[in-house]
């Protein structure tokens, strides 16, 4: 049962600890919107990694960003422990009224406890509950973005459920149009993910990409990080049809514009999937070891299709299916999901 705490409504100095990755930051944007509308007088600082900062560009729902790369979360470049220590020591000196940690990991809890704060909010999981003075029950029977909203309710606010949000300026679209040349109509495939157990098979992606091109007569554009260039190239090598790759060539915000302008996205549980939710693009999402109820595409008014063959999940990202679940998703499963999406979105065949 959710416990409500009486929090004084005068101006508060609040720190939100959100050090993890791009998708996690996108999933937090409804929380920021609810916090701003519920407590407009509060001063909200966001602690985040450099990799996810672009997600909050132009977002009006916070006052300040402190960039601090947690070394154990860095995926691309090594982080400097000296810079990390310096940043958290400076935050400790600010003596925040409220510190809210939205990551349930033990190391993040240690950082939160060190920074301090008159009140420290987090989840009630055993590995991090000790660091918090107030705790929200962690449960997986709802979407994670809605779970974050329970912090707002407990603080005395009212969730607004705006959906995931990205804010663009016209200048970004203008610069994109001048630098990136794309077909008028196209579909995007983003096959990469932060964890290898989320990946689907190269040969199956190649067959699915050929199917899109042949059946719907629209080009396929691949996106991904620089770390995923090799994966994308291996998929294209297995294809019969030609495809375009932008993997490793775009910023995260340019990637979001590519997805926004596409007919649909096919992907796994990844940042690209959450970007599609934010920019209101329909998606076919393949899930293996992660729970789509908790981590799936957040409702965006589009005909999103989720493919998942696993029925039971543990509290973490893994499932009770030891094999992971991705191998159970066939190419026909994906083709049928694409056809359902295209039918509902009225995307015509070629």
Short mmCIF file of the C-alpha atoms (twelve columns), coordinates in Angstrom:
data_MODEL
# 
_entry.id   MODEL 
# 
loop_
_atom_site.group_PDB 
_atom_site.id 
_atom_site.type_symbol 
_atom_site.label_atom_id 
_atom_site.label_alt_id 
_atom_site.label_comp_id 
_atom_site.label_asym_id 
_atom_site.label_seq_id 
_atom_site.Cartn_x 
_atom_site.Cartn_y 
_atom_site.Cartn_z 
_atom_site.pdbx_PDB_model_num 
ATOM 1   C CA . UNK A 1   0.000  0.000   0.000   1 
ATOM 2   C CA . UNK A 2   1.290  3.440   -0.946  1 
ATOM 3   C CA . UNK A 3   2.052  5.590   2.095   1 
ATOM 4   C CA . UNK A 4   1.565  9.342   1.826   1 
ATOM 5   C CA . UNK A 5   3.937  11.678  3.601   1 
ATOM 6   C CA . UNK A 6   3.180  15.281  4.434   1 
ATOM 7   C CA . UNK A 7   5.821  17.438  2.751   1 
ATOM 8   C CA . UNK A 8   5.831  21.198  3.244   1 
ATOM 9   C CA . UNK A 9   5.004  22.995  -0.005  1 
ATOM 10  C CA . UNK A 10  7.296  26.038  0.297   1 
ATOM 11  C CA . UNK A 11  10.378 26.141  -1.910  1 
ATOM 12  C CA . UNK A 12  12.485 23.009  -1.546  1 
ATOM 13  C CA . UNK A 13  15.920 22.216  -2.929  1 
ATOM 14  C CA . UNK A 14  15.528 18.792  -4.572  1 
ATOM 15  C CA . UNK A 15  18.094 16.478  -6.171  1 
ATOM 16  C CA . UNK A 16  16.977 13.682  -8.492  1 
ATOM 17  C CA . UNK A 17  19.653 11.000  -8.902  1 
ATOM 18  C CA . UNK A 18  19.293 9.522   -12.404 1 
ATOM 19  C CA . UNK A 19  22.826 8.399   -13.410 1 
ATOM 20  C CA . UNK A 20  21.948 5.549   -15.751 1 
ATOM 21  C CA . UNK A 21  21.325 5.319   -19.455 1 
ATOM 22  C CA . UNK A 22  19.362 6.980   -22.257 1 
ATOM 23  C CA . UNK A 23  16.249 4.836   -21.984 1 
ATOM 24  C CA . UNK A 24  16.125 5.280   -18.207 1 
ATOM 25  C CA . UNK A 25  16.198 9.049   -18.585 1 
ATOM 26  C CA . UNK A 26  13.381 8.974   -21.137 1 
ATOM 27  C CA . UNK A 27  11.314 6.845   -18.770 1 
ATOM 28  C CA . UNK A 28  11.781 9.533   -16.111 1 
ATOM 29  C CA . UNK A 29  10.396 12.421  -18.191 1 
ATOM 30  C CA . UNK A 30  6.770  11.892  -17.022 1 
ATOM 31  C CA . UNK A 31  8.054  12.062  -13.440 1 
ATOM 32  C CA . UNK A 32  9.772  15.390  -14.125 1 
ATOM 33  C CA . UNK A 33  6.602  16.790  -15.708 1 
ATOM 34  C CA . UNK A 34  4.529  15.747  -12.694 1 
ATOM 35  C CA . UNK A 35  7.068  17.172  -10.246 1 
ATOM 36  C CA . UNK A 36  7.154  20.543  -12.018 1 
ATOM 37  C CA . UNK A 37  3.372  20.836  -12.207 1 
ATOM 38  C CA . UNK A 38  2.811  19.607  -8.654  1 
ATOM 39  C CA . UNK A 39  5.575  21.675  -7.057  1 
ATOM 40  C CA . UNK A 40  6.322  24.645  -9.340  1 
ATOM 41  C CA . UNK A 41  8.143  26.492  -6.559  1 
ATOM 42  C CA . UNK A 42  10.665 23.689  -5.943  1 
ATOM 43  C CA . UNK A 43  14.214 23.946  -7.262  1 
ATOM 44  C CA . UNK A 44  14.881 20.643  -9.065  1 
ATOM 45  C CA . UNK A 45  18.439 19.542  -9.840  1 
ATOM 46  C CA . UNK A 46  19.082 16.426  -11.943 1 
ATOM 47  C CA . UNK A 47  22.237 14.351  -11.449 1 
ATOM 48  C CA . UNK A 48  22.882 12.391  -14.643 1 
ATOM 49  C CA . UNK A 49  25.567 10.910  -16.877 1 
ATOM 50  C CA . UNK A 50  26.902 12.749  -19.919 1 
ATOM 51  C CA . UNK A 51  25.411 10.038  -22.141 1 
ATOM 52  C CA . UNK A 52  21.829 10.818  -21.104 1 
ATOM 53  C CA . UNK A 53  22.033 14.608  -20.728 1 
ATOM 54  C CA . UNK A 54  20.898 15.262  -24.349 1 
ATOM 55  C CA . UNK A 55  17.545 13.664  -23.517 1 
ATOM 56  C CA . UNK A 56  16.779 16.633  -21.240 1 
ATOM 57  C CA . UNK A 57  17.796 19.356  -23.714 1 
ATOM 58  C CA . UNK A 58  15.016 22.001  -23.908 1 
ATOM 59  C CA . UNK A 59  12.977 20.159  -21.254 1 
ATOM 60  C CA . UNK A 60  11.270 22.806  -19.066 1 
ATOM 61  C CA . UNK A 61  10.648 20.522  -16.093 1 
ATOM 62  C CA . UNK A 62  13.891 20.947  -14.124 1 
ATOM 63  C CA . UNK A 63  16.077 23.866  -13.043 1 
ATOM 64  C CA . UNK A 64  19.632 22.544  -13.298 1 
ATOM 65  C CA . UNK A 65  21.637 19.566  -14.524 1 
ATOM 66  C CA . UNK A 66  24.781 18.298  -12.840 1 
ATOM 67  C CA . UNK A 67  26.685 15.957  -15.158 1 
ATOM 68  C CA . UNK A 68  28.495 13.207  -13.299 1 
ATOM 69  C CA . UNK A 69  29.545 9.998   -15.034 1 
ATOM 70  C CA . UNK A 70  29.314 7.126   -12.572 1 
ATOM 71  C CA . UNK A 71  32.374 5.047   -13.583 1 
ATOM 72  C CA . UNK A 72  30.616 1.683   -13.286 1 
ATOM 73  C CA . UNK A 73  27.852 2.797   -15.669 1 
ATOM 74  C CA . UNK A 74  30.055 4.070   -18.497 1 
ATOM 75  C CA . UNK A 75  29.634 2.004   -21.690 1 
ATOM 76  C CA . UNK A 76  31.622 3.941   -24.277 1 
ATOM 77  C CA . UNK A 77  34.442 5.907   -22.669 1 
ATOM 78  C CA . UNK A 78  36.098 5.345   -19.296 1 
ATOM 79  C CA . UNK A 79  35.039 7.750   -16.569 1 
ATOM 80  C CA . UNK A 80  37.469 9.417   -14.216 1 
ATOM 81  C CA . UNK A 81  37.034 8.560   -10.560 1 
ATOM 82  C CA . UNK A 82  38.598 11.873  -9.557  1 
ATOM 83  C CA . UNK A 83  35.919 13.839  -11.411 1 
ATOM 84  C CA . UNK A 84  33.216 11.599  -9.959  1 
ATOM 85  C CA . UNK A 85  34.374 12.139  -6.373  1 
ATOM 86  C CA . UNK A 86  34.681 15.884  -6.919  1 
ATOM 87  C CA . UNK A 87  31.112 16.139  -8.218  1 
ATOM 88  C CA . UNK A 88  29.471 14.204  -5.372  1 
ATOM 89  C CA . UNK A 89  31.461 16.095  -2.727  1 
ATOM 90  C CA . UNK A 90  30.226 19.404  -4.166  1 
ATOM 91  C CA . UNK A 91  26.643 18.101  -4.103  1 
ATOM 92  C CA . UNK A 92  27.030 17.029  -0.486  1 
ATOM 93  C CA . UNK A 93  27.920 20.616  0.438   1 
ATOM 94  C CA . UNK A 94  24.624 21.880  -1.016  1 
ATOM 95  C CA . UNK A 95  22.613 20.210  1.768   1 
ATOM 96  C CA . UNK A 96  19.523 19.308  -0.277  1 
ATOM 97  C CA . UNK A 97  16.113 19.177  1.388   1 
ATOM 98  C CA . UNK A 98  15.116 16.082  -0.598  1 
ATOM 99  C CA . UNK A 99  17.209 13.559  -2.543  1 
ATOM 100 C CA . UNK A 100 15.262 11.153  -4.769  1 
ATOM 101 C CA . UNK A 101 17.106 8.124   -6.174  1 
ATOM 102 C CA . UNK A 102 15.240 6.429   -9.015  1 
ATOM 103 C CA . UNK A 103 17.804 3.687   -9.554  1 
ATOM 104 C CA . UNK A 104 17.448 0.775   -7.145  1 
ATOM 105 C CA . UNK A 105 21.073 -0.393  -7.383  1 
ATOM 106 C CA . UNK A 106 23.215 -0.521  -4.222  1 
ATOM 107 C CA . UNK A 107 26.019 1.682   -5.600  1 
ATOM 108 C CA . UNK A 108 23.587 4.476   -6.429  1 
ATOM 109 C CA . UNK A 109 22.213 4.177   -2.903  1 
ATOM 110 C CA . UNK A 110 25.725 4.655   -1.520  1 
ATOM 111 C CA . UNK A 111 26.079 7.854   -3.568  1 
ATOM 112 C CA . UNK A 112 22.680 9.081   -2.388  1 
ATOM 113 C CA . UNK A 113 23.562 8.384   1.250   1 
ATOM 114 C CA . UNK A 114 26.881 10.210  0.898   1 
ATOM 115 C CA . UNK A 115 25.262 13.279  -0.686  1 
ATOM 116 C CA . UNK A 116 22.842 13.314  2.199   1 
ATOM 117 C CA . UNK A 117 19.705 15.413  2.313   1 
ATOM 118 C CA . UNK A 118 17.147 16.047  5.023   1 
ATOM 119 C CA . UNK A 119 14.980 13.397  3.355   1 
ATOM 120 C CA . UNK A 120 16.294 10.646  1.095   1 
ATOM 121 C CA . UNK A 121 13.734 8.846   -1.066  1 
ATOM 122 C CA . UNK A 122 14.227 5.587   -2.956  1 
ATOM 123 C CA . UNK A 123 12.850 2.102   -3.497  1 
ATOM 124 C CA . UNK A 124 12.351 -0.444  -0.724  1 
ATOM 125 C CA . UNK A 125 14.540 -3.176  -2.263  1 
ATOM 126 C CA . UNK A 126 16.899 -4.840  0.202   1 
ATOM 127 C CA . UNK A 127 20.171 -3.818  -1.435  1 
ATOM 128 C CA . UNK A 128 19.415 -0.091  -1.212  1 
ATOM 129 C CA . UNK A 129 16.600 0.428   1.325   1 
ATOM 130 C CA . UNK A 130 19.110 1.161   4.092   1 
ATOM 131 C CA . UNK A 131 20.188 4.412   2.395   1 
ATOM 132 C CA . UNK A 132 16.732 6.035   2.353   1 
ATOM 133 C CA . UNK A 133 14.642 7.753   5.004   1 
ATOM 134 C CA . UNK A 134 11.492 7.285   2.859   1 
ATOM 135 C CA . UNK A 135 10.828 4.339   0.567   1 
ATOM 136 C CA . UNK A 136 8.423  3.486   -2.254  1 
ATOM 137 C CA . UNK A 137 7.467  -0.149  -2.772  1 
ATOM 138 C CA . UNK A 138 9.091  -1.566  -5.895  1 
ATOM 139 C CA . UNK A 139 6.712  -3.729  -7.920  1 
ATOM 140 C CA . UNK A 140 6.668  -4.894  -11.529 1 
ATOM 141 C CA . UNK A 141 2.932  -5.166  -12.231 1 
ATOM 142 C CA . UNK A 142 2.901  -1.695  -13.809 1 
ATOM 143 C CA . UNK A 143 5.062  0.238   -16.230 1 
ATOM 144 C CA . UNK A 144 8.266  1.590   -14.689 1 
ATOM 145 C CA . UNK A 145 7.386  5.145   -15.802 1 
ATOM 146 C CA . UNK A 146 4.147  4.888   -13.816 1 
ATOM 147 C CA . UNK A 147 6.044  3.483   -10.836 1 
ATOM 148 C CA . UNK A 148 8.213  6.616   -10.756 1 
ATOM 149 C CA . UNK A 149 5.017  8.665   -10.533 1 
ATOM 150 C CA . UNK A 150 4.310  7.035   -7.158  1 
ATOM 151 C CA . UNK A 151 7.088  9.189   -5.707  1 
ATOM 152 C CA . UNK A 152 5.125  12.260  -6.799  1 
ATOM 153 C CA . UNK A 153 1.952  10.968  -5.169  1 
ATOM 154 C CA . UNK A 154 3.761  10.100  -1.932  1 
ATOM 155 C CA . UNK A 155 5.272  13.579  -1.816  1 
ATOM 156 C CA . UNK A 156 1.762  15.048  -1.997  1 
ATOM 157 C CA . UNK A 157 1.660  15.841  -5.707  1 
ATOM 158 C CA . UNK A 158 -0.521 14.662  -8.563  1 
ATOM 159 C CA . UNK A 159 0.818  12.673  -11.546 1 
ATOM 160 C CA . UNK A 160 -0.093 14.131  -14.935 1 
ATOM 161 C CA . UNK A 161 0.807  11.127  -17.150 1 
ATOM 162 C CA . UNK A 162 2.038  13.111  -20.121 1 
ATOM 163 C CA . UNK A 163 3.843  10.178  -21.709 1 
ATOM 164 C CA . UNK A 164 7.549  10.110  -22.501 1 
ATOM 165 C CA . UNK A 165 8.799  13.470  -23.769 1 
ATOM 166 C CA . UNK A 166 11.530 14.865  -25.987 1 
ATOM 167 C CA . UNK A 167 11.671 18.579  -26.757 1 
ATOM 168 C CA . UNK A 168 13.093 19.808  -30.073 1 
ATOM 169 C CA . UNK A 169 13.759 23.272  -31.425 1 
ATOM 170 C CA . UNK A 170 13.065 24.124  -35.064 1 
ATOM 171 C CA . UNK A 171 16.766 24.805  -35.543 1 
ATOM 172 C CA . UNK A 172 17.474 21.132  -34.838 1 
ATOM 173 C CA . UNK A 173 15.087 20.034  -37.579 1 
ATOM 174 C CA . UNK A 174 16.600 22.574  -39.979 1 
ATOM 175 C CA . UNK A 175 20.150 21.411  -39.271 1 
ATOM 176 C CA . UNK A 176 19.070 17.783  -39.621 1 
ATOM 177 C CA . UNK A 177 17.438 18.427  -43.020 1 
ATOM 178 C CA . UNK A 178 20.652 20.027  -44.284 1 
ATOM 179 C CA . UNK A 179 22.978 17.275  -43.102 1 
ATOM 180 C CA . UNK A 180 21.039 13.996  -43.330 1 
ATOM 181 C CA . UNK A 181 19.488 12.853  -46.609 1 
ATOM 182 C CA . UNK A 182 16.732 10.252  -46.203 1 
ATOM 183 C CA . UNK A 183 14.011 8.748   -48.409 1 
ATOM 184 C CA . UNK A 184 10.551 10.272  -48.129 1 
ATOM 185 C CA . UNK A 185 9.224  7.045   -46.601 1 
ATOM 186 C CA . UNK A 186 11.292 4.496   -44.695 1 
ATOM 187 C CA . UNK A 187 11.285 2.099   -41.751 1 
ATOM 188 C CA . UNK A 188 13.954 1.993   -39.047 1 
ATOM 189 C CA . UNK A 189 15.565 -1.096  -37.549 1 
ATOM 190 C CA . UNK A 190 17.618 -0.607  -34.390 1 
ATOM 191 C CA . UNK A 191 18.963 -4.055  -33.424 1 
ATOM 192 C CA . UNK A 192 21.374 -3.086  -30.621 1 
ATOM 193 C CA . UNK A 193 20.917 -3.080  -26.848 1 
ATOM 194 C CA . UNK A 194 22.940 -2.395  -23.735 1 
ATOM 195 C CA . UNK A 195 22.903 -6.039  -22.636 1 
ATOM 196 C CA . UNK A 196 23.813 -8.948  -24.961 1 
ATOM 197 C CA . UNK A 197 20.965 -11.151 -23.694 1 
ATOM 198 C CA . UNK A 198 18.495 -8.701  -25.265 1 
ATOM 199 C CA . UNK A 199 19.890 -9.162  -28.789 1 
ATOM 200 C CA . UNK A 200 18.073 -11.061 -31.546 1 
ATOM 201 C CA . UNK A 201 19.780 -13.145 -34.235 1 
ATOM 202 C CA . UNK A 202 21.626 -11.541 -37.157 1 
ATOM 203 C CA . UNK A 203 20.124 -13.845 -39.798 1 
ATOM 204 C CA . UNK A 204 16.599 -13.240 -38.499 1 
ATOM 205 C CA . UNK A 205 17.026 -9.469  -38.554 1 
ATOM 206 C CA . UNK A 206 18.281 -9.712  -42.142 1 
ATOM 207 C CA . UNK A 207 15.210 -11.728 -43.179 1 
ATOM 208 C CA . UNK A 208 12.872 -9.288  -41.405 1 
ATOM 209 C CA . UNK A 209 14.544 -6.307  -43.097 1 
ATOM 210 C CA . UNK A 210 14.223 -7.939  -46.538 1 
ATOM 211 C CA . UNK A 211 10.553 -8.614  -45.787 1 
ATOM 212 C CA . UNK A 212 9.860  -4.942  -45.045 1 
ATOM 213 C CA . UNK A 213 11.543 -3.824  -48.267 1 
ATOM 214 C CA . UNK A 214 9.885  -6.453  -50.468 1 
ATOM 215 C CA . UNK A 215 6.363  -6.365  -49.023 1 
ATOM 216 C CA . UNK A 216 5.982  -2.658  -48.298 1 
ATOM 217 C CA . UNK A 217 8.355  -1.194  -50.889 1 
ATOM 218 C CA . UNK A 218 9.963  1.130   -48.371 1 
ATOM 219 C CA . UNK A 219 13.684 1.379   -47.629 1 
ATOM 220 C CA . UNK A 220 15.113 0.200   -44.321 1 
ATOM 221 C CA . UNK A 221 17.408 2.502   -42.346 1 
ATOM 222 C CA . UNK A 222 19.517 1.004   -39.545 1 
ATOM 223 C CA . UNK A 223 20.431 3.076   -36.503 1 
ATOM 224 C CA . UNK A 224 22.656 2.366   -33.531 1 
ATOM 225 C CA . UNK A 225 25.616 3.574   -31.518 1 
ATOM 226 C CA . UNK A 226 29.226 3.390   -32.653 1 
ATOM 227 C CA . UNK A 227 29.516 0.174   -30.620 1 
ATOM 228 C CA . UNK A 228 26.738 -1.337  -32.738 1 
ATOM 229 C CA . UNK A 229 28.194 -0.578  -36.176 1 
ATOM 230 C CA . UNK A 230 29.651 -4.052  -36.560 1 
ATOM 231 C CA . UNK A 231 26.346 -5.693  -35.613 1 
ATOM 232 C CA . UNK A 232 24.479 -3.600  -38.190 1 
ATOM 233 C CA . UNK A 233 27.066 -4.311  -40.901 1 
ATOM 234 C CA . UNK A 234 26.794 -8.059  -40.253 1 
ATOM 235 C CA . UNK A 235 23.006 -7.884  -40.650 1 
ATOM 236 C CA . UNK A 236 23.244 -5.930  -43.919 1 
ATOM 237 C CA . UNK A 237 25.764 -8.453  -45.278 1 
ATOM 238 C CA . UNK A 238 23.148 -11.200 -44.795 1 
ATOM 239 C CA . UNK A 239 20.415 -9.258  -46.637 1 
ATOM 240 C CA . UNK A 240 19.386 -9.714  -50.259 1 
ATOM 241 C CA . UNK A 241 18.066 -6.175  -50.516 1 
ATOM 242 C CA . UNK A 242 20.026 -2.962  -50.024 1 
ATOM 243 C CA . UNK A 243 19.715 -0.984  -46.792 1 
ATOM 244 C CA . UNK A 244 21.014 2.280   -45.374 1 
ATOM 245 C CA . UNK A 245 23.092 2.358   -42.208 1 
ATOM 246 C CA . UNK A 246 23.415 5.395   -39.973 1 
ATOM 247 C CA . UNK A 247 24.839 3.417   -37.063 1 
ATOM 248 C CA . UNK A 248 27.571 5.387   -35.338 1 
ATOM 249 C CA . UNK A 249 26.942 8.453   -37.517 1 
ATOM 250 C CA . UNK A 250 24.296 10.295  -35.514 1 
ATOM 251 C CA . UNK A 251 23.925 12.000  -32.171 1 
ATOM 252 C CA . UNK A 252 21.187 10.678  -29.916 1 
ATOM 253 C CA . UNK A 253 18.951 13.629  -30.812 1 
ATOM 254 C CA . UNK A 254 19.541 13.115  -34.542 1 
ATOM 255 C CA . UNK A 255 18.664 9.449   -34.047 1 
ATOM 256 C CA . UNK A 256 15.421 10.546  -32.408 1 
ATOM 257 C CA . UNK A 257 14.556 12.699  -35.425 1 
ATOM 258 C CA . UNK A 258 15.263 9.779   -37.784 1 
ATOM 259 C CA . UNK A 259 12.887 7.595   -35.755 1 
ATOM 260 C CA . UNK A 260 10.301 10.372  -35.524 1 
ATOM 261 C CA . UNK A 261 10.152 10.777  -39.312 1 
ATOM 262 C CA . UNK A 262 9.967  7.030   -40.024 1 
ATOM 263 C CA . UNK A 263 6.896  4.932   -40.779 1 
ATOM 264 C CA . UNK A 264 7.711  2.590   -37.899 1 
ATOM 265 C CA . UNK A 265 10.560 1.161   -35.824 1 
ATOM 266 C CA . UNK A 266 11.545 -2.479  -35.311 1 
ATOM 267 C CA . UNK A 267 13.836 -3.032  -32.331 1 
ATOM 268 C CA . UNK A 268 14.520 -4.876  -29.088 1 
ATOM 269 C CA . UNK A 269 14.185 -3.590  -25.505 1 
ATOM 270 C CA . UNK A 270 16.417 -0.558  -26.035 1 
ATOM 271 C CA . UNK A 271 16.754 3.210   -25.925 1 
ATOM 272 C CA . UNK A 272 15.461 3.335   -29.499 1 
ATOM 273 C CA . UNK A 273 12.179 1.763   -28.372 1 
ATOM 274 C CA . UNK A 274 11.719 4.424   -25.682 1 
ATOM 275 C CA . UNK A 275 12.642 7.153   -28.170 1 
ATOM 276 C CA . UNK A 276 9.862  5.891   -30.452 1 
ATOM 277 C CA . UNK A 277 7.415  6.163   -27.550 1 
ATOM 278 C CA . UNK A 278 8.531  9.741   -26.921 1 
ATOM 279 C CA . UNK A 279 8.309  10.909  -30.557 1 
ATOM 280 C CA . UNK A 280 5.004  9.052   -31.155 1 
ATOM 281 C CA . UNK A 281 6.320  6.550   -33.695 1 
ATOM 282 C CA . UNK A 282 4.792  3.045   -33.759 1 
ATOM 283 C CA . UNK A 283 7.172  0.227   -32.862 1 
ATOM 284 C CA . UNK A 284 7.569  -3.526  -33.086 1 
ATOM 285 C CA . UNK A 285 9.504  -4.469  -29.953 1 
ATOM 286 C CA . UNK A 286 11.117 -7.867  -29.302 1 
ATOM 287 C CA . UNK A 287 11.434 -8.912  -25.654 1 
ATOM 288 C CA . UNK A 288 13.339 -11.842 -24.175 1 
ATOM 289 C CA . UNK A 289 14.730 -11.581 -20.638 1 
ATOM 290 C CA . UNK A 290 12.909 -8.361  -19.701 1 
ATOM 291 C CA . UNK A 291 9.285  -7.902  -18.712 1 
ATOM 292 C CA . UNK A 292 7.347  -5.899  -21.332 1 
ATOM 293 C CA . UNK A 293 4.648  -4.985  -18.800 1 
ATOM 294 C CA . UNK A 294 7.307  -3.162  -16.798 1 
ATOM 295 C CA . UNK A 295 9.723  -2.062  -19.541 1 
ATOM 296 C CA . UNK A 296 7.731  -2.122  -22.776 1 
ATOM 297 C CA . UNK A 297 6.829  0.729   -25.139 1 
ATOM 298 C CA . UNK A 298 5.028  3.368   -23.093 1 
ATOM 299 C CA . UNK A 299 1.554  4.075   -24.569 1 
ATOM 300 C CA . UNK A 300 1.808  6.833   -27.182 1 
ATOM 301 C CA . UNK A 301 -1.427 6.451   -29.125 1 
ATOM 302 C CA . UNK A 302 0.166  4.265   -31.790 1 
ATOM 303 C CA . UNK A 303 -0.275 0.603   -32.714 1 
ATOM 304 C CA . UNK A 304 2.814  -0.700  -30.911 1 
ATOM 305 C CA . UNK A 305 3.392  -4.453  -31.168 1 
ATOM 306 C CA . UNK A 306 5.245  -6.371  -28.449 1 
ATOM 307 C CA . UNK A 307 6.607  -9.874  -28.997 1 
ATOM 308 C CA . UNK A 308 7.461  -11.814 -25.843 1 
ATOM 309 C CA . UNK A 309 7.455  -15.560 -25.234 1 
ATOM 310 C CA . UNK A 310 8.540  -15.542 -21.574 1 
ATOM 311 C CA . UNK A 311 5.773  -15.827 -18.978 1 
ATOM 312 C CA . UNK A 312 7.575  -15.397 -15.641 1 
ATOM 313 C CA . UNK A 313 10.135 -12.811 -14.601 1 
ATOM 314 C CA . UNK A 314 12.345 -12.161 -11.606 1 
ATOM 315 C CA . UNK A 315 12.563 -8.755  -9.946  1 
ATOM 316 C CA . UNK A 316 15.643 -7.794  -11.932 1 
ATOM 317 C CA . UNK A 317 16.043 -7.611  -15.676 1 
ATOM 318 C CA . UNK A 318 16.475 -11.379 -16.070 1 
ATOM 319 C CA . UNK A 319 13.690 -13.913 -16.415 1 
ATOM 320 C CA . UNK A 320 13.212 -17.383 -15.003 1 
ATOM 321 C CA . UNK A 321 13.727 -18.693 -18.532 1 
ATOM 322 C CA . UNK A 322 17.425 -19.523 -18.373 1 
ATOM 323 C CA . UNK A 323 17.834 -19.331 -22.149 1 
ATOM 324 C CA . UNK A 324 16.685 -15.710 -22.150 1 
ATOM 325 C CA . UNK A 325 13.703 -15.930 -24.473 1 
ATOM 326 C CA . UNK A 326 15.027 -14.196 -27.605 1 
ATOM 327 C CA . UNK A 327 15.695 -17.491 -29.382 1 
ATOM 328 C CA . UNK A 328 11.963 -18.311 -29.108 1 
ATOM 329 C CA . UNK A 329 11.011 -15.325 -31.280 1 
ATOM 330 C CA . UNK A 330 10.820 -16.473 -34.899 1 
ATOM 331 C CA . UNK A 331 11.061 -14.443 -38.060 1 
ATOM 332 C CA . UNK A 332 7.409  -15.236 -38.745 1 
ATOM 333 C CA . UNK A 333 6.505  -13.745 -35.350 1 
ATOM 334 C CA . UNK A 334 8.165  -10.498 -36.385 1 
ATOM 335 C CA . UNK A 335 6.660  -10.502 -39.883 1 
ATOM 336 C CA . UNK A 336 3.173  -10.977 -38.434 1 
ATOM 337 C CA . UNK A 337 3.738  -8.166  -35.922 1 
ATOM 338 C CA . UNK A 338 4.909  -5.853  -38.708 1 
ATOM 339 C CA . UNK A 339 1.813  -6.711  -40.749 1 
ATOM 340 C CA . UNK A 340 -0.493 -6.017  -37.773 1 
ATOM 341 C CA . UNK A 341 1.191  -2.692  -37.117 1 
ATOM 342 C CA . UNK A 342 1.071  -1.651  -40.761 1 
ATOM 343 C CA . UNK A 343 -2.583 -2.640  -41.042 1 
ATOM 344 C CA . UNK A 344 -3.563 -0.641  -37.950 1 
ATOM 345 C CA . UNK A 345 -1.398 2.326   -38.994 1 
ATOM 346 C CA . UNK A 346 -2.665 2.093   -42.597 1 
ATOM 347 C CA . UNK A 347 0.805  1.714   -44.033 1 
ATOM 348 C CA . UNK A 348 0.237  0.451   -47.560 1 
ATOM 349 C CA . UNK A 349 1.989  -2.514  -49.156 1 
ATOM 350 C CA . UNK A 350 4.171  -1.968  -52.172 1 
# 
